[in-house]
C-alpha cells in the first residue's frame, strides 16, 4: 500500500513540476514577445523587416506543442494507460500462443 501511495505522490509531484514549467514558459513567451516587438518597432532594430512577427509565431507554435504535451498527451498516456496497454498486449500474446499450441496438438494427434 505504501509503495502505491509513493507512486501516486511521485506522479502528482512530477505533474505539478510539468505544469509549473508550462506556466513559466507562458510568462517567458509573453515577456519575450514584448521584447521582440519593442526591439523591432520602437528601437527600430532590423527594420524594414518585421522579423518579430515570425519569432512570435514560431515561439507560439512551440508553446502550443508544450501545452498539448502537458495537458493532452500526458493526461491520457499516463501509468494507468501503460499498464492497460501492457495487459492488452499480454492477453493478445497468450491467445496467439494458445492458438499455436492447439494447432500443434491437433496436428500431432492426426
LUMGU-906752 format. One line per 10 residues: their letters; for each residue x negated, y negated, z negated of C-alpha. Coordinates in nm, 3 decimals, padded with zeros to 5 digits. Last residue first. Example, Ala and Ser with C-alpha at 12.3 -4.5 7.8 and 13.67 -1.06 7.14 Angstrom:
# LUMGU-906752
sa) -01.367/00.106/-00.714 | -01.230/00.450/-00.780
# end
This chain:
# LUMGU-906752
xxxxxxxxxx) 00.354/03.684/03.653 | 00.298/03.613/03.283 | -00.022/03.421/03.350 | 00.152/03.183/03.589 | 00.429/03.110/03.339 | 00.176/03.052/03.062 | -00.032/02.817/03.278 | 00.279/02.617/03.373 | 00.390/02.606/03.009 | 00.046/02.482/02.907
xxxxxxxxxx) 00.045/02.219/03.183 | 00.389/02.093/03.081 | 00.289/02.087/02.715 | -00.028/01.891/02.801 | 00.175/01.640/03.004 | 00.425/01.600/02.721 | 00.141/01.552/02.470 | -00.019/01.289/02.694 | 00.307/01.099/02.726 | 00.355/01.113/02.350
xxxxxxxxxx) 00.002/00.978/02.299 | 00.072/00.697/02.544 | 00.386/00.592/02.356 | 00.213/00.615/02.019 | -00.071/00.397/02.146 | 00.176/00.145/02.291 | 00.368/00.126/01.964 | 00.047/00.080/01.763 | -00.068/-00.199/01.994 | 00.272/-00.372/01.971
xxxxxxxxxx) 00.260/-00.355/01.591 | -00.093/-00.498/01.593 | 00.007/-00.800/01.804 | 00.098/-00.834/02.171 | 00.422/-01.025/02.131 | 00.305/-01.321/01.927 | -00.048/-01.318/02.067 | 00.080/-01.364/02.423 | 00.346/-01.624/02.355 | 00.249/-01.873/02.087
xxxxxxxxxx) -00.131/-01.851/02.080 | -00.217/-01.752/02.438 | 00.055/-01.972/02.585 | -00.072/-02.273/02.387 | -00.432/-02.212/02.499 | -00.319/-02.189/02.861 | -00.120/-02.512/02.815 | -00.429/-02.681/02.668 | -00.637/-02.571/02.967 | -00.377/-02.718/03.204
xxxxxxxxxx) -00.375/-03.040/03.002 | -00.755/-03.060/03.031 | -00.734/-03.020/03.408 | -00.460/-03.283/03.436 | -00.641/-03.526/03.203 | -00.968/-03.498/03.393 | -00.793/-03.536/03.727 | -00.617/-03.851/03.607 | -00.941/-03.988/03.460 | -01.106/-03.984/03.804
xxxxxxxxxx) -00.916/-04.287/03.931 | -01.179/-04.373/04.187 | -01.248/-04.746/04.257 | -01.394/-04.745/03.991 | -01.621/-04.507/03.801 | -01.630/-04.704/03.475 | -01.394/-05.001/03.499 | -01.408/-05.064/03.123 | -01.030/-05.108/03.112 | -00.917/-04.854/03.369
xxxxxxxxxx) -01.180/-04.582/03.379 | -01.322/-04.589/03.027 | -00.985/-04.671/02.870 | -00.813/-04.386/03.052 | -01.092/-04.140/02.969 | -01.083/-04.242/02.602 | -00.704/-04.212/02.590 | -00.726/-03.865/02.740 | -00.996/-03.766/02.493 | -00.788/-03.884/02.196
xxxxxxxxxx) -00.478/-03.698/02.317 | -00.672/-03.381/02.407 | -00.864/-03.390/02.076 | -00.532/-03.405/01.892 | -00.399/-03.112/02.096 | -00.715/-02.905/02.043 | -00.697/-02.973/01.670 | -00.337/-02.846/01.675 | -00.448/-02.534/01.866 | -00.731/-02.476/01.614
xxxxxxxxxx) -00.475/-02.487/01.332 | -00.256/-02.240/01.519 | -00.548/-01.999/01.558 | -00.653/-02.036/01.193 | -00.294/-01.977/01.079 | -00.273/-01.665/01.294 | -00.601/-01.538/01.146 | -00.472/-01.586/00.790 | -00.144/-01.411/00.873 | -00.329/-01.113/01.024
xxxxxxxxxx) -00.566/-01.099/00.727 | -00.273/-01.101/00.483 | -00.088/-00.833/00.678 | -00.400/-00.615/00.680 | -00.454/-00.674/00.304 | -00.093/-00.580/00.228 | -00.129/-00.261/00.434 | -00.451/-00.173/00.250 | -00.282/-00.238/-00.085 | 00.000/00.000/00.000
# end
